[in-house]
Amino acid sequence: MVTIKCPFCGHLDTKVLDSRETDNGAVTRRRRECLKCSKRFTTYEHIEMAGLMVVKKDGKREPFDRNKLRLGVIKACEKRPISIERIDALISEIEAEIMNLEKTEIKSSTVGELVMKKLKKVDKVAYIRFASVYRDFADLTSFKKEVEKLLEKKGK
């Protein structure tokens, strides 16, 4: 039995009202109800990518952190018409692609490119926001070139 603490009152007894698989079985979504305050909330179970290390540009290594990835994507999608559910699905898609590589280390550049590939399909503005931070555009000209590439592809 799994004990999940109620986020509202802190009580440790909750019951599962509904469970469903999402993102092709990569995530289990559960609706729960607190047995003390009767408030409802949702939990998500994700596959942990234990042991996966991300190799940064400077050569340092750090454990893969889904939450760090999620926060970066949320920041790029800020004030855009993209639901948190879609963002979580996007993160799960990225994780699945990383797992399919079957590596114990992955370059941060590979993760960044995967994020940009997915964001480009979801929202062009979020893509440009993420790319501007990820690619660290040196000046306005390099930023303009990236926007022009997007516009060229849209026209085709």
N, C-alpha and C positions, 0 to 999 in steps of 0.2 A: 504494500500500500504506500502510495506517495502522499506526503503531507505538503499541502500548498497553503501558505499563509494568506489570509484575506488581506488585500491591499487597503481595505477601508477600516477594518476594526482590529486586524492582527490576529484574529482567531485562527486556530490551526485545523479546524474541521471544515472541509468543504466537500461538496459532492459534484460529480461530473454530470451535466445535463445533456451534453451533446459532444460527440467527437467526430472529426472528419479529417481526412487526408487532403492536403493541398500541395501545390507545386510538384505534381507527379509523385506523391508519396514522400517527398523530402521533409515535409513539415506536417505535424499533427496539431490541429487547432482544437482546443477544448473550451467549451462554455462551462463555467463553474458557478456554483451558488454557495455562499457562506451559510453554514448551519446556525450561526449565531445572529447575524444582522440581516440575513436574507438578500444581500446585495449580490449582483451577478458581475462576473468579469471573465475575461478570456486569457488563456495561456497558450503558448506555442512551444512545441517541442521540435528542436532542430538537431540534426546530426552534428556532433561535435567533431571538428577537424583536428583532433588531438595529434600533436607532434608535428604539424605543418608549420614550417618556419618561413617567414617572409624576409627576403634579402633586400635591404634598402639600397639606395643609390650609392651610399658611402661604404657599403660592404657590411654594415652591422646587420645582425639578425634579430628578429623578434617573432614571438608566436603570432600566428594568424589570429585576428580578432574580428569576428563577425560584427560586433557592435561598433567598432571603429569604422569599418567599411560602411555600415548602415548610417552612421552619423554624417559621414562625408557625402553620401548620396542624398540624405535628407536635406543637408545644407544646399546642395546644388538644385534641389527641387522646391526650395522654399518659395512660397507665394505662386506656385505653379499648380495647375489643375490635375495633380497626381495624388491619388489616395495613398495612405500609408500601407494599405494592403498591396497596392501595385508595387510600391517600393520594396516591401518585404518579399514579394514574389521575385522581383528583379535580383535582390540579394541572394535568394535561394538559387536562382538560375546561375548566377556567377559562381556560387559555392559548388554547385553540381559540375560546372565546367572545370573548376579547379580540381575537384576530386577525380574527375575522369582523366586528368593528366597523370594520376598515380605517382606523384612526386612527394618527397619529404620536404623539399624547399622550392619556393617559387619567388621569382623576382617581383619586386613591387611594381616594376614597369609592366609586367604581364597582367597583374591585377588591375592596374590603371587602364590598360588598353581594353580589358574585358568590360570594365565599368563604362568606358566611353562608347564601346560598341553597343552595349545594351541601352544606355541613355539616349544615344542618337536615334534609336528606333522609337523611344517613348516620348521624348520631348527635346526639341532642338535647343531651346533656351537653357534647359538644365544641362544638356550636353556641353554647350559653350561655357557655362559657369564652371563645370567640373574640369573641362579641358584647360581653362584659363589658370586654374590653380595647379592642376596636375602637370601641365606642360610648362608652367611658369614662364608665360610669354614675356620676353625681354622688353618688348616695346609694342606700341600700338599697331605697327605695320604687321608684325607676326600674328597679332590678334585678328586684324582685318583679313589677312590671308585665310585664316581658318574659317571665318564667317563667309568669305567669298567661295570657298570650297563647298560649304553647305548649300549656298544659294545656287551654285552650278549644278550640283546633283539634284536639287529640287526642280530645276528647270528641265532636266532630261526626262 
